[in-house]
Amino acid sequence: MSSVHDGPAAQSESPYDSFAEAYSAETEVNLINRYYARPAIVELAGDITGRSILDAGCGSGSLAATLRERGAIVTGFDSSAAMVDLARQRLGPEADLHVADLAEPLPFPDNAFDDSIAALVLHYLHDWTGPLAELRRVLRPGGRLIAVVEHPHAIDLMDRQTGHKSAYFQTRSRTEIWEYGNHSAPVTFWDRPLHAMTDAFTTAGFRIAVISEPPPAPDTPPEMLADFVSESNPTGSFLCFLFFVLVAD
Ligand SMILES: C[S@@+](CC[C@H](N)C(=O)[O-])C[C@H]1O[C@@H](n2cnc3c(N)ncnc32)[C@H](O)[C@@H]1O
């Protein structure tokens, strides 16, 4: 994958539509989604029996399927119609799935959910004000938002390792060309410093309950962690995503 700085920020249609199937297949088996992000989210969510959960940016529904197996009542939405189609194939025709954009008002009533999850989706948005206000609005008081984003320190390290000056303290766009199967498309991220994230969460009315940098899941195949495991890092932890549990006070 190649990276372009200060590239075009606007995306008229979802890049995920281009490579939905191949992307989804890869994330069923890869390190960062299958053995890292999803198990860590499930662990942070704890006992979800009977809880109504909104999966914002649900992709092809892998996490939603796990949440449902664990007793949650799941609603999902994604801006990519192709990803929602895959989620529907996985979760069945009765699943509560929507094509919707987190950057726009959400098609759900106030106080509708016990929890919401925004896994690897906020980092595509420039302005978090409206999206967080919407995620707050649809949660009942005391409900939780579990948010997972690219780790800002990992992005800064990557920038500097690829010869760029650090722009850590700016909110700035970064476009990568993603290739899955025979398809490629530009994917634009909006990177920002940690304090910009925590400020946005608290301004939207969330209390930060947990900030987590979890290890990979215990069942991760050891060969996937060979580059990370050492005497000083026995779990094979690596910098990749940052996990928040936020409470709608
Ligand atoms: C990296 S995937 C993560 C999918 C899923 N949350 C998971 O963790 O497996 C990001 C997903 O966010 C969706 N997405 C990107 N921007 C979005 C937006 N503005 N509103 C809703 N979904 C969006 C993409 O279509 C894609 O399915």
The ligand as an SDF file (V2000), in Angstrom:
LIG
                    3D

 27 29  0  0  0  0  0  0  0  0999 V2000
  -11.7530   -0.6190    8.7650 C   0  0  0  0  0  0  0  0  0  0  0  0
  -13.4240   -1.0160    8.4090 S   0  0  0  0  0  0  0  0  0  0  0  0
  -13.9590   -1.5560   10.0200 C   0  0  0  0  0  0  0  0  0  0  0  0
  -15.1900   -2.3890    9.9680 C   0  0  0  0  0  0  0  0  0  0  0  0
  -15.6710   -2.8960   11.3400 C   0  0  0  0  0  0  0  0  0  0  0  0
  -16.0100   -1.7890   12.2290 N   0  0  0  0  0  0  0  0  0  0  0  0
  -14.6350   -3.7670   11.9800 C   0  0  0  0  0  0  0  0  0  0  0  0
  -13.9830   -3.3150   12.9390 O   0  0  0  0  0  0  0  0  0  0  0  0
  -14.4350   -4.8810   11.5030 O   0  0  0  0  0  0  0  0  0  0  0  0
  -14.1290    0.6000    8.3170 C   0  0  0  0  0  0  0  0  0  0  0  0
  -15.5960    0.5970    7.9310 C   0  0  0  0  0  0  0  0  0  0  0  0
  -16.0930    1.9260    8.1610 O   0  0  0  0  0  0  0  0  0  0  0  0
  -16.9490    2.2710    7.0950 C   0  0  0  0  0  0  0  0  0  0  0  0
  -17.0140    3.7250    7.0090 N   0  0  0  0  0  0  0  0  0  0  0  0
  -16.0590    4.5840    6.5990 C   0  0  0  0  0  0  0  0  0  0  0  0
  -16.4970    5.8500    6.6990 N   0  0  0  0  0  0  0  0  0  0  0  0
  -17.7680    5.7810    7.1690 C   0  0  0  0  0  0  0  0  0  0  0  0
  -18.7650    6.7540    7.4790 C   0  0  0  0  0  0  0  0  0  0  0  0
  -18.5430    8.0650    7.2970 N   0  0  0  0  0  0  0  0  0  0  0  0
  -19.9630    6.3340    7.9490 N   0  0  0  0  0  0  0  0  0  0  0  0
  -20.2000    5.0040    8.1160 C   0  0  0  0  0  0  0  0  0  0  0  0
  -19.3050    4.0440    7.8260 N   0  0  0  0  0  0  0  0  0  0  0  0
  -18.1000    4.4240    7.3680 C   0  0  0  0  0  0  0  0  0  0  0  0
  -16.3230    1.6090    5.8760 C   0  0  0  0  0  0  0  0  0  0  0  0
  -17.2310    1.4790    4.8200 O   0  0  0  0  0  0  0  0  0  0  0  0
  -15.8470    0.2800    6.4650 C   0  0  0  0  0  0  0  0  0  0  0  0
  -16.8410   -0.7050    6.3560 O   0  0  0  0  0  0  0  0  0  0  0  0
  1  2  1  0
  2  3  1  0
  2 10  1  0
  3  4  1  0
  4  5  1  0
  5  6  1  0
  5  7  1  0
  7  8  2  0
  7  9  1  0
 10 11  1  0
 11 12  1  0
 11 26  1  0
 12 13  1  0
 13 14  1  0
 13 24  1  0
 14 15  1  0
 14 23  1  0
 15 16  2  0
 16 17  1  0
 17 18  1  0
 17 23  2  0
 18 19  1  0
 18 20  2  0
 20 21  1  0
 21 22  2  0
 22 23  1  0
 24 25  1  0
 24 26  1  0
 26 27  1  0
M  CHG  2   2   1   9  -1
M  END
$$$$
